[in-house]
Amino acid sequence: MVAQRHRRRCGHGGTASAAPSGRDAQRTTPAWAALWSTALLGLAGCNAIFGLQPTVSVDLDAQYFDAPSDAPFACPPTGETPAFTRLLHQIDLQCTDYSASATSGRSVGWCRSSQLSWIGEGPSDGPYAPIAGLTSTPSTAIGEPRLDPDGAELLVRRSPTMAAIGQVQVYRRGADNQFTVAHDLQSWGPVFGPDIAFGITTRTPVQRMFFLDQGLAVETTVDRATGQLTAIASYDPAADFGLVYFASAPNLSADGLRVVFAASTADGGHVYYSDRPSLDARFRTPVALTNVPFVYDPFLSEDCARIYFSGFDYIFWLQRQ
């Protein structure tokens, strides 16, 4: 059976501005404390979490508006690692598990309201509306939404309550802009567990994606017609990367040449970035991303301009330097 992952959050419910306690306190690294303390003044939409006073408008020099626009971001060359600022931005949605499509300008997240959890979709920075049929029920848990780079397919984990197995379903967007089930993903071998962890699919001619299986990160190809998975490579956290364990399934970039993931290390944990020169090559030893806190759901935008993640059950992002 595919192993369950170690999910890491930075607080659940209650007063979000309070420090986590108990088990969550043990799982919260010093990186979070440093990031929050240095980012509060620049936090966009921070009232929802930190209870700060409304932002005061100021007059800016007209030269600021007359200046030419910055050049668009592009991902760094192979072997170089992107760096991100310490300025934290918030999307004012009580959601996690963010992923987005640059092509469609849409994004998805796993959200909560009252006692319900549901998968929502909307513009890149929200707001979200629930997707029909993708709300958890007493008998079935819904989660792990993964929007493909073109915004046409959505992967969703469906886990019947108390069941020992789970499903990964492929939803396709129709002409009416609604998602409907196309098929289930068919495992390359192991049975999917109820908490199966998987990453985002690529846009490459043959889709690729990562799963966590018995502590390994397994790269697979996907038959888009049938959903059949084929394992093509695997990475051992200790032997290949010198890490303790993968805390999240790696999220591949649209071209399949870059990846971000969270991993536990001897000093706590980090979010890592790696790349490779071609789809036939293996990923190089990953590098910890500066200023990015240890979170379980990092998502890198297609142009490498932003990295998204969740904390206190909200979505945040950092801009690339």
C-alpha positions in Angstrom: 0.0 0.0 0.0 1.2 3.5 -0.8 2.5 5.0 2.4 0.6 7.8 4.1 2.5 11.1 4.3 3.4 13.2 7.3 1.2 16.2 6.9 2.4 19.4 8.4 0.3 22.5 9.1 0.9 25.6 11.0 -2.2 25.6 13.2 -5.8 24.5 12.9 -8.8 26.5 13.8 -9.1 28.6 16.9 -7.4 32.0 17.0 -5.1 32.0 14.0 -2.7 34.6 15.4 -2.0 32.5 18.5 1.1 30.4 18.6 0.5 26.7 17.9 0.5 24.4 20.9 1.0 20.7 21.6 1.8 18.5 18.6 1.5 21.5 16.2 4.1 23.4 18.3 6.5 20.5 17.9 6.0 20.6 14.1 6.4 24.3 13.8 10.0 25.3 13.0 11.8 28.5 13.9 11.7 29.5 10.3 8.0 30.3 10.7 8.5 32.5 13.7 11.2 34.5 11.9 9.2 34.9 8.8 6.0 36.0 10.5 7.8 38.6 12.7 9.6 40.2 9.7 6.7 40.1 7.4 3.8 41.5 9.3 4.1 45.1 8.2 4.0 44.1 4.5 1.4 41.5 4.7 -1.4 41.9 2.2 -4.9 41.3 3.7 -3.4 40.5 7.1 -6.5 41.6 9.0 -8.1 38.2 8.6 -5.3 36.5 10.5 -3.4 39.0 12.7 -6.1 41.6 13.6 -3.9 44.5 12.5 -5.2 48.0 11.9 -6.3 48.8 8.3 -3.5 49.9 6.0 -3.1 53.6 5.7 -2.8 55.0 2.1 0.2 57.2 1.3 1.1 59.5 -1.7 3.7 58.1 -4.0 6.0 60.1 -6.3 4.5 60.3 -9.8 7.8 59.0 -11.2 6.9 55.6 -9.7 3.9 55.4 -12.0 5.8 56.7 -15.0 8.6 54.2 -14.7 8.7 51.4 -17.3 7.2 48.1 -16.2 9.5 45.3 -15.0 10.5 42.6 -17.4 8.4 39.4 -16.9 9.9 36.7 -14.7 11.5 33.6 -16.2 12.6 30.5 -14.4 16.4 30.4 -13.7 18.8 28.4 -15.8 19.4 24.8 -14.8 21.7 24.6 -11.8 20.6 27.9 -10.4 18.0 28.3 -7.5 15.4 31.1 -7.4 15.4 33.3 -4.3 12.3 34.9 -2.7 11.8 38.0 -0.7 10.7 38.1 2.9 7.6 40.1 2.2 4.6 37.8 2.9 1.4 38.1 1.0 -2.0 36.6 1.9 -4.9 35.4 -0.2 -7.9 36.0 2.0 -9.3 32.5 1.7 -9.6 29.9 4.4 -8.1 27.3 2.1 -5.0 25.2 1.6 -3.4 23.0 -1.1 -3.2 25.8 -3.7 -2.4 25.0 -7.3 -3.0 27.2 -10.4 -3.0 27.3 -14.2 -1.1 30.1 -15.9 -2.9 29.3 -19.1 -6.4 29.6 -17.8 -5.7 32.1 -15.0 -7.6 29.8 -12.6 -6.7 28.1 -9.4 -8.1 25.6 -6.9 -7.8 25.0 -3.1 -9.1 22.8 -0.4 -11.4 25.0 1.7 -13.5 24.9 4.9 -16.6 26.6 5.9 -18.6 25.8 9.0 -18.2 22.0 9.4 -17.8 21.3 5.7 -14.7 20.9 3.6 -14.8 21.4 -0.1 -12.7 22.0 -3.2 -13.1 25.4 -4.7 -12.1 27.1 -7.9 -11.7 30.7 -9.0 -9.3 33.3 -10.3 -5.6 32.9 -9.5 -6.0 34.9 -6.3 -9.6 34.0 -5.5 -12.4 34.2 -4.5 -13.4 30.5 -4.8 -16.7 28.9 -5.5 -17.3 25.2 -4.5 -17.0 22.8 -7.4 -20.2 20.7 -7.7 -19.8 17.2 -6.3 -16.6 17.9 -4.5 -17.7 18.5 -0.9 -16.7 16.1 1.8 -19.6 14.0 3.4 -19.7 11.9 6.6 -19.0 8.9 4.4 -16.3 10.3 2.0 -13.4 12.7 2.5 -12.4 14.8 -0.5 -9.0 16.5 -0.7 -5.6 17.0 -2.4 -6.8 19.1 -5.4 -4.3 19.4 -8.2 -5.1 21.6 -11.2 -3.1 20.8 -14.3 -1.0 23.6 -16.1 -3.7 24.1 -18.7 -6.6 24.3 -16.2 -8.4 21.5 -18.1 -7.9 18.6 -15.6 -8.3 18.4 -11.9 -6.9 15.5 -9.8 -8.8 14.8 -6.5 -8.3 12.3 -3.7 -11.5 10.6 -2.6 -11.3 8.4 0.5 -14.3 6.6 1.9 -14.5 6.8 5.7 -12.8 4.0 7.6 -11.7 2.4 4.3 -8.1 1.1 3.9 -7.9 2.3 0.3 -8.4 5.6 -1.5 -9.0 6.8 -5.1 -7.4 9.5 -7.2 -9.9 10.7 -9.6 -9.4 12.8 -12.8 -12.0 15.5 -13.5 -12.1 17.2 -16.9 -13.5 20.7 -17.6 -16.4 20.6 -20.1 -17.7 23.1 -22.6 -20.0 24.4 -19.8 -16.9 25.1 -17.7 -18.0 22.4 -15.2 -15.8 19.6 -14.0 -17.0 16.0 -14.4 -15.3 12.7 -13.6 -13.3 11.2 -16.5 -11.7 8.2 -14.7 -9.6 7.1 -11.8 -5.9 6.9 -11.9 -4.7 3.3 -12.0 -1.7 2.6 -9.8 1.6 1.3 -11.2 1.5 -1.4 -8.5 0.7 -0.6 -4.9 -2.8 0.0 -3.7 -3.6 3.7 -3.0 -4.0 4.4 0.7 -6.7 6.7 2.0 -4.1 9.5 2.5 -2.2 9.0 -0.7 0.1 12.0 -1.4 0.7 13.1 -5.0 1.9 16.1 -6.9 0.8 18.2 -9.9 0.9 16.8 -13.5 3.1 18.3 -16.2 2.2 19.7 -19.6 4.8 17.5 -21.4 3.7 15.3 -24.3 3.4 12.5 -21.8 2.1 13.7 -18.5 4.3 13.1 -15.4 3.6 13.4 -11.7 5.1 12.3 -8.4 3.6 10.1 -5.6 4.9 9.2 -2.2 5.2 5.4 -1.8 6.8 3.8 1.3 8.9 6.8 1.9 10.1 7.2 -1.7 9.2 9.9 -4.2 8.1 8.0 -7.3 7.9 9.7 -10.6 5.3 8.3 -13.0 3.9 8.8 -16.4 0.2 9.1 -16.9 -1.8 7.6 -19.8 -4.4 10.4 -20.3 -6.9 8.1 -22.0 -7.0 5.4 -19.3 -5.4 6.9 -16.2 -2.8 4.1 -16.1 0.4 5.1 -14.2 3.8 3.8 -15.0 6.7 4.3 -12.5 9.8 5.6 -14.3 12.1 6.8 -11.5 12.3 6.9 -7.7 14.2 9.0 -5.2 15.2 7.9 -1.7 15.3 10.9 0.7 18.4 9.8 2.6 20.4 7.9 -0.1 19.7 10.4 -3.0 19.3 13.7 -1.2 20.7 13.4 2.4 17.2 14.1 3.8 15.3 12.4 6.6 11.9 12.0 4.8 9.7 13.7 2.3 7.0 15.7 4.0 5.1 16.3 0.7 5.0 14.8 -2.7 7.1 16.8 -5.1 5.3 19.3 -7.3 6.7 19.3 -10.9 6.8 22.4 -13.1 4.7 22.4 -16.3 7.8 21.4 -18.3 8.8 18.7 -15.9 12.3 20.2 -15.4 11.8 21.7 -11.9 10.4 20.5 -8.7 9.6 21.9 -5.2 8.8 19.8 -2.1 9.0 19.8 1.7 11.3 17.5 3.5 12.4 16.8 7.1 16.1 17.2 7.9 18.3 16.8 10.9 17.8 20.5 11.8 14.0 20.4 11.4 12.9 20.8 7.8 12.8 23.0 4.7 11.2 23.5 1.4 13.5 22.4 -1.4 14.0 23.2 -5.1 15.7 21.1 -7.7 16.0 20.9 -11.5 17.3 18.8 -14.3 18.6 19.6 -17.9 16.1 17.2 -19.6 13.2 14.9 -18.9 15.6 11.9 -19.3 17.9 13.1 -16.5 17.5 12.7 -12.7 17.0 15.7 -10.5 20.2 17.3 -8.9 20.7 17.5 -5.2 18.0 19.9 -4.0 18.6 23.3 -2.4 16.7 24.7 0.5 14.8 27.8 -0.5 15.7 31.0 1.4 12.9 32.8 3.3 10.4 30.0 2.5 9.0 28.5 5.8 8.8 24.7 6.3 5.3 23.9 5.0 3.8 20.8 3.5 2.2 22.2 0.3 4.6 24.5 -1.7 3.5 25.4 -5.2 5.8 27.2 -7.6 4.2 29.3 -10.4 5.0 28.4 -13.9 7.3 31.4 -14.4 9.0 30.8 -11.0 7.8 34.3 -10.0 5.9 33.2 -6.9 5.9 30.4 -4.4 2.5 29.6 -2.7 2.0 27.7 0.5 -0.4 27.4 3.4 -0.3 28.4 7.1 -3.0 28.8 9.7 -5.4 27.4 7.1 -4.8 30.3 4.8 -2.9 30.7 1.5 0.2 32.8 1.3 2.8 33.6 -1.3 6.3 35.1 -1.7 7.5 37.0 -4.7 10.8 36.2 -6.3 13.7 38.6 -5.9 
